[in-house]
Amino acid sequence: MSAPRASYRELVRLTGPWFLVLAFLARLPAAMGPLGVITLVVAATGSYGTAGLAAAAFGLGAAVGGPVVGTLADRYGQRTVGVTAAALDALAYAALVAAVLGGHRTAVLPLAALAGFAMPQVGPLVRVRWAVLLGEHGQQRRLPTAMAYEGAVDEASFLAGPALVGTLALTGHAGAPLLVAAVLTLLAAIPFALHRTAPPVVRLPRTPGRADAAQRLPLGRVAVLVAAMSVIGVVFGATQTAVTAFADAIGTPGSAGLIYAVLGVGSALAGLAMAWLPASFGPVSRYVASAAALVAGAAALLLAGSVVTAVAAVIVLGVTAAPYLISGYALAGRLSPPRRAGMVMTLLASGVVAGVSLGAALAGRLADLVGYRSAFAVPLAAALVGLLLALLAAPSLRRALLPAATPRPLPTPAHR
């Protein structure tokens, strides 16, 4: 156990312990957003249809806004863009609450979309910080450990966020979850943006005829990684919908949340355990192996027949999903040019968001037409596509990482 513990201690030494707490708290508003929107709209209007549309608008805004925030952060710096996005996001949350409670229904969808669009993208951008920090200190070998930690924190935030929404909803104030999300955005996301770990804005000299290959965006390989993240999004979205249909079918609809929650627990624990993998087990090999494991995890869902077996199946899925997610982000960290890292990481996150929406829609349609077992087939089909993609992309990804054997110095920063 000493090796991974030592690795995590090194991460704390680089940033200080309070940064890790701050980065976790700054994630919570994004995790609270979707359920907070649904809770608010249902309480105020009694319409699940309107609530679903508002949640979809929030998700669409997040999928589109993520790469925009990431690209702007690359160009103008995480500090400037992070503070601006956080302030706009908090304002959008507060305005959404006012619009819903004030009966201004025409403003609900645009404001929900704006709240999603302006999310500060803490998860993707903190991964950029790790890549830069570890590169500056000559500790690139610790990048998989940092990505493993971030994967676990993501899962923890997406367990804590909905739980906090549920707790706040018990107060009887429908707008409380989103108002708390707005306050958290101001109190945590803004200090996160201003933290000393914010990477420099990279300015490359404009030499006539110069085309530094190291700074070119590898479009094909980035597209592969975005597609890979969309696969895991489909798995998550379809599983959530299928579990809901399953719980209804066996007469225990209240168990759906419990069953799906254990996916996050298994995923978080497996994410932390990724630090035990030897360095000789390279990033591409990890990606292919985790894609194969994800197929087994998704197949386990087909065995669900009771609450107990469903919980067991979802735990298996969570344990296999974490390495897949972490491997994808670790590869992105290795392949991204420093000037484009924010855009690449947010593109991957948007891939997950888009995949969740697609998976939920497909599984929901099949559940209506055929039943929950057909809905459980959607995660398996997505995982098989993911494995095929990994096998086809592996040779190209390995070639792309060959020059990384001798790390290049980062370009000289213009300012912090």
N, C-alpha and C positions, 0 to 999 in steps of 0.2 A: 504493500500500500504506500510505501514511501515515495515511489517515483511520481505517481499522479499528485500526491499531496505537495511534493516539492514543486511540481509544475504549476499548480494553482497558486502556491505562495509567490512564485515569480511574477505571476500576473498581478497579484495584489501589490507587490513592491513597485511595479511599473506605474501604477495609477493611484495607489492609496486606497484603503478600504472604503472610504465614503463615496468614491466614484462608482463602485459596484452597486451600492445602495441607491444612489441617485439614478443610475441607468435603469435599475429595476422599477423604481417609482415612476420614472418618466415614460415607461412602457404601458403603465396601467390604463391611461385614458384610451389608448387604441384598443385595448382588450375590453374595456367597458362600453365602447361606442355602439357596436351593433345591438347588443341586448338592451342597452340603455335607451336606444332609439325605439325599439319595439315596445319596451315597458312603458315609455312615455306616451307613445301614440295610442296604444291599446287602452291605457287608463283614461286618456282624454277623449277618445272617439269611439271606443268599443269596437273598432274595425280592425280585424286581423289583416284584411286585404290592404288597407292603407298602411298599416304597420310594416307589412312585408315589402311594399313598394318603397317605403322610407328606408328600410334596412338595405334594400337592393341599391338605392341611390347612394347610400353611404358607402357600400362596398365598391360600386362603380367609381365613385369619386376617389377612393383610396387607390384603386388599381391604376387610374389615370394619373393621379397626383404624385404617386410614389416616385416614378422616374423623373418627373418634373422637379420635385424637391431635390432628388439626388443629383441631377445635372446642375441645378443652380448652386448646390453646395460645393460641387467640384469647381465651379467657375468663380464663385464669390466667397467661398469659405463656409464651414459648418456654423460658425458663430453667427454671422449676419443672417444667413438663411434660416438657421435653427430658431433664432429669436423671433424673426418675422413670422415663420410658419406657426410657432407655438402661440403667439399673440393672436393671429388670425383664427387658429383652431379654437382657442378658448372663446373668442368672440362668437364664432359660429355655433358652438355648443349652447352658449347663453341665449343667442338669438333664436335658435331652434326651440328651446324650452319656451321662450316668450311667444313665439308664433303658434305653437301647438296649444298652449294654455289659453292664448288669446283668441283662438278660433280662426286664425289666418291660414287656412289649409293650403292655399295656393303657394305659400312660401315654404311649406314643409319640405317638399322634395328638393328644391334648390339649396336650402340651408343644410339638409342632411348630406347632399352631395358635396357641398363646400366643407363641411366638417370632416368628411373622409378625405377630400382632396388636400386639405391643409395639414394633415397629420405630420408631425415633425420627423417621422421615419427613424425613430431612435434605434430600433433593432438593426436595420441595415447599416446605418451610419456608425454605430458603435463598432461594428465589424470592420469598417474601414479604418477606424482608429486603431484597432488591434493590429491590423496589417502594417500600418505606418509605424506604430510604436515598436513592434517587434522587429521590423526592418531596420529602424534607426539604431536599435541596440544589438543588431546582429543575431537575433534569436528567432529567425524565420521558422526554425524547427518546432517552435512552440505554437505556431499558428493553429494546427489542428486542435491543440488543447484549448486555446482561446475560443475556437468555434464550437467545441464541445460544451464549454461553459455557457456560451451564448445560447446554444440550442436548449440547454436545460432551463436557462432563465426565461427564454421565450415561452416555454411550456408552463413554467410556474406562473408567469404573468397572465397567461390565458386561462389558468385555473382561478387565480386570485381576482382577476377583473370581473368576470361574471358573478363570482361569489360576493364581491363587494356590491355589485348592482342589486343582487337579491336581498342583501342585508339592508341597503339603503331604501329599497322599495317597501320594506316593512314599516318605514316611518309614516307611510301614507301620503307622502309628497311625491307625485309622479315625476317631477323634474329633478328630484334630488340626485339621482345617479349621474345625469349629464352635467349638472352644476358642479358636483364634486369632481367630475372628470375635467371640467374647465379650470377649477382651482388647482388640481394636480398638474395640469399642463403648465400653468404659470409658475407654480412653485418648484416643479421638478424638471420639466423639459427645458425651460429657459436656463437655469443653472447648468444643466447638462450641456447645452449648446455653448455656454461660456467657459466650460471647464478647461483647464490647461492642457488636457489631452487632445483638444481640437486640432486636427492636422493642418499643416500649412497649405496655403493656396499655391499650387505648383505653377510656376511661370517658366516656360521653355524659351530659350533664345530663338529669335526668328532669323535664322541664317538662310539666305537665298539658296533654294535647291535642297535644303536639308529635310529629310523625312526620317525621323527617328523611329525605327520599326518597333522599338520598345513602347512607344506611346500610341501606336495605332490600336484601335479597338478591334479585337478579333471577333468580328461579327458572327461568323459561323459557329465558333465555339461558345460564345455568349448565348446565341440562339439555342444551342443544345442544352445549356444549363437552365435557361428560362423554361424550355420545354420540360426538363426534368423536374423543376419546381412546380410546374403546372400539374404534372402527374401526381405529386404528393398532395397537391391541393384538391384534386379530384378524389383521391383516396379519403382525405379528411371530410370533404363536403358530403360525399356519398355515404360514408360511414355514419355521419351524424344523422342524416335523413333516414337511412336504413334502420338505425337503432331506434329512432322514434317510431317508425312503422312497426318494427318488431315488438316494441313495448306495448303499443296499442293492440297488436294482434293477439298477444298472450294475456291481455286483460290487466296489465300493470303499467299504464301510461306514465305514472309518476316515476318509474324506474329509469326512464330514458336518460335523464340528466346524470344520474349516478353511474350508469353503465358507460356513458361517453366520457365522463370525468376521469375514469381510471386510465383512459388512453393517455391523458396528459401526465399522470403520475408515472406510468411505465416509461413514457418517452423522456421525461426529465431525468429519471434515474439512469436510463440507458445512455443519455447524452453525457452525463457526468462520467460514466464508466468508459467513454471513448478515450479518455486520457491514458488508460491502461494499454492501449494498442501500441505495439512497438513501432519505432520510427521507420523501420525497414518495410513496413506494410504501407506502401506509398499511397498518395491521395487518389490516383486513378483506380488502383486495386481496391481501395476502400469503397469507392463509388460503385464499382461493378459488384462487389460482394454484398454491399448493402442493398443494391437493387434486387439481387437474387433473394436476399433475406426478406425483403418487402413482399415479394410474391408469396412466400410462405406465410407471412403475417396476415396478408389479405385473404389467403385461402382459409385461414383459421376461422374467419367470420362465417363461412358457410356451415360450420358445425354448431352455430348458436341455436339452442333449442329451449333454453330456460334462462332466467336471469343469471344464474351461476355460470353456465357455459358461455353466455354472452360476455360477462365480465372477464372470464378467462381469455376468450378470443380477443377482446379489445386490448387486454394487457399485452398479449403477444404482438398485436399490431403496433401498439405504442413502442414496444421495445425494438421492433424492426424499423419503425418509421424514423426514429431519432438519428440513427447512423446515416440514413439516406439524406436527410435534410442537412446534417452537419457536413457530410462529404461534399454536397453540392456547394455550400457556402465556402468551404475550405478551398475547393478548386477555383471558385470565382476570385477568392483572395489572392491566389497564386497567379491567375491569368490576367487580372485587371491591371491596366496601366495606371500609375498613380493619379493621373489627371482625370481618369474616368471611373475610379473605384466606386464613388457614390452612386453614379448612374447605374453601374452594373449591379451593385447590391440591391438597389431599390427595384430594378427590373426583375430580379429574382423574387423579391417579396411580392411584387405585383403579379408575377406568374402564379404564386401560391394563392393569392386572393382570387384571381380569375378562375383557377382550377377548382377552388372551393365552390364558387357559384355554379360552374358547369356540373360538377359532381353532384351537388344537391339537386339541381334541376333534373338530371338524368335519373338519379335514384328515385326521386319523388314521382316522376312520370311512370317508371316501371313498377313502383310500389302500388300506385293507383290501378294500373292495368293488370298486373299479374300477382303482386304480393311482395312481402318483405324479402323473401329469399332471392327473387330476381334483383332486388335493390342491392343485396349483399354481393351480387356478382359484379357490380360496377367497380368497386375497389380492386377486385382481383383482375379484371380486364385492364384497368389503368396500370396496375403494378406490372403486368405482363408487357404492356407497351413500354413502361419505364425500363424494364430489363433489356428489351430489344434495343432501345435507344442507347443504353449504357454500353452494350456489347458492340454496337456499330460505331459509337463515338470514341471508345477507349483508345484505339491506335492513334487517332488524331490528337487526343488530349495528352497522351504520353509524349508525342513528338513536341508538342507545344511547351511541355515542362522541361525538356532536356536542357535548354540554356540556363534554367534556373539553378543548375548545379553549381554555377559560379555567380552568386548574387551580384547584380549591378547596383552601383550607388544610386540613391534617390536623387532626382534633380534638385538643385539648390532652391529652397523656398524663397518667395518674395517677401512674405511676412506671415505672421501667425494671426 
